[in-house]
Amino acid sequence: MGDKANTHPGAAGRATAADHPASVRNVVLVGHSGSGKTTLVEALALTAGAVNRAGRVEDGTSVSDYDEIEHRQQRSVQLSLVPVDWGGYKINLLDTPGYADFVGELRAGLRAADAALFVVSAADGIDGATRMVWDECAAVGMPRAIVITHLEAARSDFEDMTRTCAAAFGGDDPDAVLPLYLPLRGEQGPDGHAPVTGLVGLLSQRVYDYTSGERKESEPGAEQLPSIEDARNRLIEGIIAESEDETLMDRYLGGEDIDVKTLVEDLERAVARGVFHPVLAAAPAAEGARQGIGTVELLELITGGFPTPLERAAPVVSTPGGKARAISACDPDGPLVAEVVKTASDPYVGRVSLVRVFSGTLRPDETVHVSGHGLADRGHEDHDVDERIGALSAPFGKQQRALTHCIAGDLACVAKLNRAETGDTLSAKDDPLLMAPWDMPDPLLPLAIQAHSKADEDKLSQGLSRLVAEDPTMRLEQNQDTHQVVLWCLGEAHADVALERLRSRYGVQVDVVAHKVSLRETFAGKSAGRGRHVKQSGGHGQYAICEIEVEPLPGGSGIEFVDKVVGGAVPRQFIPSVEKGVRAQAARGVAAGYPLIDVRVTLLDGKAHSVDSSDAAFQTAGALALREASADARIHLLEPVAEVQVLVGDDYVGAVMSDLSGRRGRVVGTEQAPGKRTLVRAEVPEIEIGRYAVDLRSLSHGTARFSRRYARHEPMPAQIGERIREQAQKA
């Protein structure tokens, strides 16, 4: 780390294939949209010598946000890997989108990484979604550090922001979140704000000045030492409190001056164990600078304090048949176990899979087993196939730089795995294995679409299948009741990107239509009907008459058909025909075109003709009888009701419950949850929660989550049902 009081090592810049897991660091950058993650990645790549002074690769594009959609929307929408070399280490920087709609990309980054760098804007503070991700990382013990950005903003204050981070992330131990450096500021400008010019190391008590465009190290002035004394003492106490050497605290309290080298070593171990979370600062580089302020210190933290892949526990692995299999953690010579954490389509090379290797070594042109299980509910069929991989490469913006191999602990892009989807496991052809999938959020915003033209219709199915293969946070539904194609997304921005990718990548233009819920119909009371189908106009005639009685049944009963014909009024061979006609008409509906359910239809009487009666005639008569019975009856429209569970911070419980009531919801219970949150359970008509994913995010400032599950159909209010009937008649 910077406080080792040494000069920074030379940087090779461009990432190559790693030769040992100990030389690899996999780091995911986490933070809300606009916090500065992508800018920080570019600054780190600049310091490592991987990009030019404008923070761009050779073709002029960003090293991270290079997708055309990202250019248009001016924000990250996908996970990006930026590998750089620094002082003999290969650092895989995983830049994630900060917007909530792309949390699936964030989860993929967390899966591929061994440590997390939380990027916090001094101008905007910490949002609820970032706190939730911190808690997720804490639950699995992932090492974390914090970088405060936007210190150039007016009224930004590093010390205040550090205290905010300690309160938000420290939990019961705020002294586990402390700064390693304090920013140095230059002269105040016309706006009264002083720019950051460098850092002072609290442990080494050295000044790192960036005003020349590169880091220059010097002794602090006598006037600077008193200002850092309190922060330095607190940092030392925080490090010692987490030290594995239990005698260190007694020695420190006894007045012993603890060696800086010992403190740095204890600090690195505490960071790697995930029990201490250092706070660092980053600021934009001066025009033409070779290094961004704080980037050398960050690279030293990553290489010295973050864990190697060897320190990550082996993943849970089984055979495709479900038999558990134990493997060694991160062994390049072990059985091949790799996971596809992201898939993308390239117009020139086809499908490209970003892969994290957990065991073994991946090499170009070898045949591997591709296994994917457990996502059938999202349009992903289980599959086990053998495929020959193409070239291995390291991505760098739009470029792909060839690799000779990819060892356990490293990441690489694999070309031409045509069946591989995000979340799939790659293993040896003769030793197929399967990794347990990671948790992914449920897509709960429906987007009903239809092809814009006949030409688009021919390409739609293939385009949608490729889209969901790339993004498992989308779910494709072919609704048999409404006959709609529905793409379930995480939010509006997620849906916009899906539509854009369909158009730009797969050449499919679609129209968005109103999403329909699966309504049903039922009889409110008993009714009778007579179906008469008699035609005698030339040739073979048709003759069938039947009389039925219809009565409602309890919910979930379906259609029950009862034969009570006596005396052979309807011949035995035609009774199934009547039932078939009744069921066919029930499927088409009797009032507004929705399926009829939960009724008993009793066949009471009828008439037949020895020559002109037929199966088709009695089917028609059965349908006519059901329609006549409905004409004289009160028909209820039934709407689907969902069981909804909302996990929300205690501050927003009242607002959430009030909003659910406004959606005709019934709150059936609440219970306390960890982290000052409440689980609200309610039953809400599905027609009222089509946009709930968007509305809840706004209502709770992004801090609430919800799930939904179909419960049953029940009668909708008469005024709403009448409006739907009128719309159906107009259509």
N, C-alpha and C positions, 0 to 999 in steps of 0.2 A: 504494500500500500504506500501511498505518498508519504506517510509518516515513518517509513523505514529510513528516511533521511538519505536516500540515494537518488541518483539521476535516473530518469526513466530509460528503459531498455530501448534498443532500436526496434523499428517496426518494419516487418516485411510487407504488410499491407494486404496483399491478396491471399485469400485463404487457399490452402492446399489440403490434400488428404492427410488426416491425422494418422500417426503411427502407433500411438498408445493412448488409452482412455485418460490417463493422468494429465495429458497435455490438452484436453478438451474442456471447454466451459460452455454450457448451454444456459442462456439467460433470456427470460421473457420479460418484456417491458409492458407494464400494466398502468393504466391511468385513464381518466375520463377524456372524452373528446376535447381536443384543444389544449391538453396539458403540456404538449411539446414532445411526445414520444418520438415521432418521426424525425423532428429536428435534432433531437439528441442522438438518434441512431446515425444520422448523417454526420454530426459533429464527431462522434466516436470513430466512424469510418475515416473521416478526414485526419484525425490525430494518428490513426493507425496507418496512414499513407495509402488508403484504399481508394480514395476519391480525390478529385481536384479541389482547389480552394473554394470553388462555388458549391461544393457538396454534391457534385454530380459525377456519374461514371462517364466513360468516353463518348457515349452517344448523346450526352447532355441531359439524360433523364435522371430522376431521383433514384437513389440506391434502394429506397423502400417503396414509396408511393409511385409506381410506374404504370399502373393500370389506367386505361383511358377513362374508366368510370371514376377513378379516384381523382384524375385531373379535373373532370367536369364538376364533381361534387365537392372538391377541395377538402377531402377527408379520407382517412383510411377506411376501406371496406373489407379488407382481407388480411390474413396472416402473411407476413413477409419475413423471409430468412435473409439475413445479411451476415455472412461469415467474414471475419477479419483475422489476420495474424498479428499478435502482439507479444514481443519478447519471448518467442518460442512456444507460445500457446495459440491454439485455434479457438477463437471465441465465436460462437454461433448466437448472434443477436436476433431474437424473435420479436418483431414489431407487431403489436396487435391493435385492432381498431378499438377506439374508446367508446363508440356509440353503442347503446344497449342492444340494438337490433342485431349486432354482429358478435354477440357473446359466444356463439359457437366457435368463431375463429379464435377468441380468447381462450376458450377451454382447450382447443387444439394446441395452442401455444403453451399452456400450462402442462399439458400432457408431455410435450416434447422437451420441456426445460427441466433443469435441476435446481434453479434458483430464480427469484423474481426481483426485478427492479421496479419499484413503485414510483411513478413520475407524478409529482404534485405541483400544481401551478400556484405560485405565491400570489397571483392576482385573483384566482378563482376559488382557492381552498380545496377541500376534500368533499366529494359528493358521496351519497349513500351507497351507490353501486360499487365504488372503489372500496368502501369499508366492508361490503359483503364479500368481495373477492379476497380481501385481506383475511377475513375470517375463514374462508375456504382454504387458503394456503396454510393458515395456522393449524387447521384441523388435521392436515396431513404432514405438518412439520416442515414445510418447504422454507428454506432460508430466504430472507427478504432484506432488502435495503431500500432506502428512500432517497430520491433525488428531487430537490426543490428547484423548479425552473421559473422563468419569467421574473427574475429578480430585477430586470430592467424596467418593469412596470412601475408606474407612479404609485407611491405609498406602499410598495412591497416591503415587507420586513422579515428577514430571515429568522430572527430570534422568535418572533411571534408565531411564524409558521411552524417552526420546530416544536414549540409548545403545543400547537394544535395537533401536530402529528403524534406527539407523545400521548395526548389525551385520546385521540381517535384510535391509535394502533397499539398503545402500550398496555391497555387492559388494566390488570391489577398491578402492573409493574411499569410505570412510565419511565423509570430509569433504564429500561431495556431499549429505549428509543432516544438516542442522543447524537449530537453532531460530532463528526470527526474534524471538521474544518469550519472556520468562520470566514465569511466573505469580506474582502477588503474593498472599500469604495473610494473612488476618486473625487474630484472636485464637483460640487453641485452645479447642475446646468440651469438654464433659465427657468425651468419648471420646478426648481427646488429639489430635484432628485439627483442623487449621486450614482453614477454607473459603477458596476462591479469591475474591478481591475485585476483581482487576484484572490488568493486564499491564504489563510494562515493555519498551519497544522497544529492542532491542540496537543498532540503527544510530542511531536518533535520540536514544537515551538519554532518552526521555520516558516518563512514567508515564500509563497509561490506567486510570482508576479507574471501576468500574461500581457502586459501592455505592449510588449515588443512583437506580439504575434506568436511567441513560443514561451513555454514556461521557463522562468529564471528563478533560481533558488537563492535566498539570502537570509541573513540574520534579521530578526525583528528589531525595530527600534525600541529604545528603553520605554518610550511612552506607550507602546503597544502591549507590553507584557502584563501590566495590571488589568487591562480590559479582557484578557483571555484567561486569567487565573481561575476565576470561579467556574467557568465552563470546563477548563482542563481538569480541575479537581473532581468535578462531578463525573466527567467521562472516565477518569481513572477508577473512581469508586464503582461506576457501573460495570466496567470491564472486570474488575476484581470480584464483584459480586457474582459474576457468571463464570469465574475461573474454575477449572477442575482442580486447581491447587488450593486446598482448603486453608493452607497456612499463609497464603498471600495476604488475605485481609488483615490477619493479626499483625503481620510484618508491617503492612502499610499504616495501620492504626498506631503501631508502636513507633512511628516516625521514620521508618526505613524508606529511603528513596528507591523506588522500584525502577529497575532498568527499563528503558524504552523498548528494547528488543524483546524483553519478556512480556511487556504489555501488548505489543503488536502481535506476538505469537498467540497470546491468550485471546486477543480480540478476534483474530482470524478463526480460531477454533470455535469461539462462541457464535460467530456469524455463520460458519459452516454447519453448526448444530441447530441453527434456527432459533437461538435463545436471546440473541442480541441483534438489534437492527440499526445499523449506523445511518445517520442522515448526512447527505452530501449536498453540495450546491453546484449548479451548472448555469452558465450564462453564455450568450452568443459571443462568438469570436469577433474580433475586430476585422474590418474589411481587409482581405488579403492575408489574414492570419493563417498559420499552419496548424494551430491547435485552438480548440474551443476552451473556454475557462471551465476548469473542473474535470475535463475529459481524461487527462492523464491520471488524476486521482481515482476516477471511476474505473479505468482499465486496470489499475493496480489493485483496487478492491476486488474486481471480478476475478483476476488471476490469482490473487493471494488469499482472499477471504471466502469466495464462493466455492462450493464443493465440486469435486470431480465426479464424473459419471460412476466411478467405482464406488462412491459413497451412497449411491442410490440403491435401494433394495430391489431385488429381482422382481420382475412383474409376475402377476398370477397367470400361469399358463396351463393349458390343458390340450388334450388331443381334440380334433373336431368332433369326436364321439362323446366328449365330456369327461374323459379320464384325466385326473390331475397329474401334472408333470412338474417336477422340480428342476430348476436350472440355476446355474451359478450366476451371480450378479456381474454383468458387464464383462464377460470373458470373450475376447476376440477369437479364441480357438474353440469356443463352445458351439452348441447347435444354433443354427440361424433362427433368430426371432427378431423381426422388425415390424414396425407398424406404420401404416399410411396415415399421416396426420393431416394431410391436405392433398386434394387433387385439383388440377386445373387443366384447361384445354389450350393448347398452343396451335395457332393456325398452320404452323410449319411442321412440327414434330408430333402433333396429336396430343394424347393425354400424358400429362406429366404428374408424377406422384412424389410429394415430399415425404421422405421416410426417415424415421428415427430407428436406428439399430440398437437393440437392447442386448443382444447376444450374437456371437459369431461375427463373420465378415461378409459383406455383400460385394460381389464383383460383377463387372459388366459381362453380358452375354451368357450368363448362367441361367438355368431353368429353376424357377422357384415355385413353391405351392402358395396360391393365393386363397385365403379363407376369410369369409365374412358371414357372421351369424348375428342374430338378435335384433335386426332392424326391419323385420318384415312389415311392422306396422307403419313404417314410413316410406314404403314403396321400394325397399331394398330386399330382394329375394336372397335367402341363404345360398351361398355358393362355395364350392371347393373345386378349384381348377389349377392346372399347371400352366405357367406362362414363362416364356423366355424374355428376360428383361433386356432393355436396350442399353444405351449409354448411361453412365453415372456422371453427375455434374454437380457443381456448386453454383447456386444462383447468385447473380450480382446485378440487381436491377432487371432489365430485360435480357441480359446476357446469361449464358450458361457456360461455365468453365469446366472442362472435362476433368474427371477424377479417375484414378486407377483403381480405387477400392474405397470402401466405407466400413470402418471397424465399429465394434460395439461402443456405444457412447456418442457416436457422431451422427450427423444428419447429412442427407444428400438427396438430390432429385433423381428419380428413375424414369426413363422414357419408355413408352410403348407397352405399358401394362394395361391392356385394353379392358380387362375385367376388374381391375383393382378399383375399389371405392374407398372414400375416407372412412377410417376405422378398421380396415382390413388388416389381417396379419400375413406377413411374408415369412415363409420358413423353407427348410430344405425339402426338395421333391420327395425324398425317401423317408423323411421324418416330419410329416405335417403337424403343425401346432397352431394353437389359437389363443390369443390374448383376450382377457376379459375387457369388454368395452368400457370406455369412460362415460361419465354422466354427461348427458347433453340436455339442454332445456327443450321443453315441448313447444312446438310451434302452435300458437293459439289464435292467430289472426288469419281468417280465411280469405283467399283471393280467388274468386270464380272467374275463369277465363274461357275464351273460345277463339278459334282460329279466325283471323281477319279475312282470309280468302281460301279458296280450294287449294291453292298451292301451299299456303301455310298449314292447312289441315294435314297435308301429306307429311310435313316435316315436324309437326307439333309433338307427336309421341316420342320420337327420338330425341328432340331437344329437351323435353321435360325429363326423360330418363337420365340424360347426361347431367342435367342441372341438379337433380337430387342425388346422383352419384357423387358429385363434387361436394355437396353441402348436406350432411345428415340432419341439420337443424330444420330442413324443409321436409314437408310430408306431402306426397301426391295422393289425391283421393279421386277415384272415379265414382261419384255418388250414384248409386243405382236407383234411388228414389227420385231425386231431382234431375237426374241425367246431366249433371254439371261436372266439369273438370275443375277441381278445387286444389289450389296450391296453398298449403298452410305455411305461414311465415311467422317470424318473431315480431314483426312490426312493419310500419309503413316504409321505412327506409330499406329494410330487408326485401320487401315486395318490389320496390322500385328497382333495386339492383337485379332482382330475378328477371323482371321484364326487360331490362336493358341488356342483360346477358343473353336472353332468348333472341333478342333482335340482332345484337352486334356479333355474337359468337356463332349462333346457330342459324341465323337468317330467318327467324320465325317472328312474324308480326301477329300479335294477339290483341283482342279487345277484352277489357275488363267489364264484367256484367254483375248485376246485383246478386249477391249470394243468397240462396234459398235454403231454408231449414226444412227438414222432413216432417211436414204436417201429416196428420191422419184425420179420419172422420169416424164417427160412431153414432148410433141411434140413442136419443135421449130417453125413449120409451118404446113400448110395444107398437107395432104397426103391421098391417097386412097388405099383401099385394097379389095381383093376378096377372100372370104373363100369358098372353094369347098370341101365338104365331101361326096364322092360318093363311095359306096362299093356294089358290086353285086355278090360276090363270094358265091354262095350257100345259101340256107335258106333265112331268112328275110333280105332284103337289107337295106342300109342306103343311104339317098339322101337328101342333103341340100346344097344350094348355096346362098350366100348373098354378096352384095356389099355395102361397107361403105365408108364414108368420115370422116376423123378425123381432127379437127382443135383445136389450143390452146385456152384456156380461161384465164381470169385474175386469179391471185393467190387466193386460198380459194374457188374456184368454185366446186372442186370435179370432179365427172364424170357425164356428162349430156348426156342422150340418147334421140335421136330424131327420130321419125318414119316418113319417107317421101315416103313410098312405095305406088305406085298407081296401080290400076288395079288388085290387089290381087295376085301380083307376089309371095309374101310371105304371106301365109294364116294368118289371124288374130291370130289364136291360137298359132302360132309359133314365132310371133314377141317378146313376153316376153322371149322366149327361146334364141333368138339371144342376147337380152340385158343381160340375165343371163350369157351367154358365154363370152360376151365382158367384163362384170364386173369381172368375175372370172379370165380372163387373165390379166386384169388391176391390180388386186390384186397381181398376180404373177410377174408382170413386163414384159417389152418387150426388154430391152437392157442389164441390169446388175442384174436383179432379184429383183429390188425394186418396190414398188407399183407405178402405174401410176396414176397421178392426173391432175386436171385442164385441161380437154379436153372435147370437144363436139364430140360425135360419132353419125353420122347420117346414118341411114339405108336407102339406096336409091333404091335398087332393089334386086332381087333374083329369085330363082326357087325352085319348090317343086315337089314331086311325090305323086300321089294319094295313093300309098300303102307304099312306102319305107321311106317317110319323117316321122320324129318323133321329139319329144322334145329334146332328147339327140343329134340327128344329127344336129339340128340347133344350139344347144349350142356349139358343136364342130366347126361348120362353123363360128360362131361369133368369137370364139377365134382365129381361123386361119386367119380370115380377119384382125383382129387387129394386129397380128404378121406380116402379109404381109405389112400392111400399115407402120409399124415401120421400116421394112427393107429398104424402100425407103425414109425414113425421117431422119432429124437430131433430135436426142433425147437429150434433156438436162437432166443432173443429177442435182437434186435439193437437197441442203443441208439445215438443220435446222439452223436458225440464232437466237441467244439469245439476249435479252436486258440485258445488264450487267451494274450494278451500283457498282462502287468501291469507298469506303470511305477511304481516305488515307491522311496522314499528308502532309502538304504543301511542306515539303522537298522532298517528293518522287513523286509529281504529274508529273513532267517531265518524270521520268523514267517509270512510269505506263503508261502514254499516248504513249510513244515511244514503249513500249512492246506491247500494244494493237494494234498499227499500224502494228507491225511485225507479228501479228496474223491475218492479213487481216481484222482488226476491223475498224469501222468508229466511231470516237468520235463525238457524237451528242450534247454534252453540258457539261458544268461544272458549279458548284455553290459552294459558300462558305458554310462551315458547322462550328458549334461551335468547340472550342478547336483547332484552327489553323489547320483545316482539310478541305479537298475539296472533294466534291462528283463528280465523273467523270461518265458520262453516255455514253455508247457506244453500238454499235451493232456488235456482233462478231459471226462468224460461230462456231457452237458447236463443230465441229471436231477439232478446234484449242484450246479449253479450257478444254480438258479432265483433264489435270493436273494443271489447273490454281490455284487451292487451294494451291498446294505445291509451285508453282513458285511465286505466289504473296507474300506468306509468306517470301520467301527468298529475294525477291526484296525489300520489305518494312521493313525487319527485324522484322516481326511479328506484325506490327502496322496497317496494312490495313485489311479491310473486304470487301467482295463483295457478291452480290446476282445475280441470273440469272433467267430469265423467257423466255420461248419460245415465239418468236415473229412471225415467218413465215418461210416458205421454199423459197429459191431463187436459181437461177442457180449458180453452182460452176464454177470456171475457167476451161476452156477446158482441159488444161494440167492435172489438178488434176482429172477431170472426166474421162479422157482417162486412167489414171493410175488405177483408181478404176475398170473400165470396164475390163481391162486386168487381174487384180487380180481375178475378178469374173469369167472370162472365164477359168483361170487356176484352180480355185477351182472346 
